[in-house]
Amino acid sequence: MKIRVVGAPGTGKTTYAQQLAHTHTIPLIQLDEIKFYSDYSVRSISQRKQLFNTARKQRSWIMEGAFLLDFIQSFDDADVIVYLRCSFIKKAFRIVIRHLRRGDSVRSLFALLRNAYSFDKRAQQSILSPEHPCFAKVIIRDM
């Protein structure tokens, strides 16, 4: 089984995917770990491709991340796509708390908040559109 968990920043993707992976004993792939180093600097394109292609070849996986265009093949590979959504207030609260704990910059905080605000609209123009080839695999879950 291959499950792709996607949603805006702050919707609870990581928590949801970790619980799902633990319950069903399926390997968890966090796309942030493929795109970024531990200090959040961005990996080279060739490194990302290599890590991603290795990960997606696994027989089963739960892959989570707030990426609609990066790692787009994961939507085709998935048997099920779980789209998480919640109110912007809840997303913003979670994002601010996370940033305060990490000590991240105000600039990155505002970038994430902008992304969280516009994510659902961008998703409706892609995987949540009935015309999208993966639409039939999408399950929407309100958090």
WOQUIDA-V220728 format. One record per helix or strand. SS is the DSSP state (alpha for helix, beta for strand). FROM is the first residue (numbers start at 1). TO is the last residue. If there is no record, write none. Layout:
SS;FROM;TO  SS;FROM;TO
//
This chain:
beta;2;7  alpha;13;24  beta;28;30  alpha;31;35  beta;36;36  beta;42;42  alpha;45;56  beta;61;64  alpha;73;77  beta;80;85  alpha;88;102  alpha;106;124  alpha;135;137  beta;138;142
//
